[in-house]
Amino acid sequence: MSLTNLNRFLEVYREELVKSVSENPDAYALKDIDFLFARMRLAIEAGTFIKDSTTFKNTCKRLGIKHTYKAIKEFIGGES
């Protein structure tokens, strides 16, 4: 089964979130990865996310997409 771009984005985002929280725990009031990821997953799927975090920047870099709302939404299959 192949991953959709949305699933690929979410998979890489989760990996980067784990990395970000472990490398910079003071930047996160909540450190519950499952909770943080669940909230961000909803925002990403709805297209209501804010892309300014290091986690978003690193996710885009790993996936080879520009760190813009338009590029992210196009990649995950949403509107631009």
N, C-alpha and C positions, 0 to 999 in steps of 0.2 A: 504494500500500500504506500503510495507516495504522499508526502506531506504537502498540504496547501501552503501557499506563502504566509497566510495568517498563522497557521500552526508552526511553521518554521520561525516566524518572527517571535511568537510567544515562547517557543522553546529556547531560542537564543536570549530573549529578554529575561527569562527566568534564570538562566545560567549567569547572566550579567548582574542580575539583582542579588543573587547569592554572593557573588564576588564583591559587589559594591558594599553590601551590608557588612561582610566580614572584614574588608579592608578599611572601612570608614564607619564604624558603628556609632560614633558620636553624631553623625549626620542624620541618624534615623531615630525618631522618638519610639517607633515600634520596630522590633527586630524579628517579628513573626513572619518569616518568608512566605508561608502559605497564605496568610491573611493579606499581606502586601500584594502578592502576586494575584490573588483572586480579585482584589479591588482594581488593580491595574488592567487585568484581563478584561474586565467589564468595560473599563474606559477605552481600551484599545479597540475592542469589538464594536463599541458604540461610536468610535471616532471622536470621543470627547477628552482624549488624553492631552497632557501637557508634555512636550518633548524635550524640555530643558534640562533633564537630569543627566548625570554621567552614564547611568544605565541605558538611557535611550541613545545617547551618543555612541556608546560602545557597541550597542546592538546594531545600529545602522552601519557602523564601520565594519563589523564582522560580516554583515550581509551584503556589503558593497553597494549600499544605497545612500543617497544624500540625506542629510539630517534636516529635512524640511517636512512640514505637514503634508505637502503635496506628494512628495516622493514616498513617504511612509504610507499614506493612504492608498496610493496607486499600487505599492508593493503588496499590501495586505488585501487588496481587492475592493477597497472602498472608493468612495468618490474623492476626487482631487480638490 
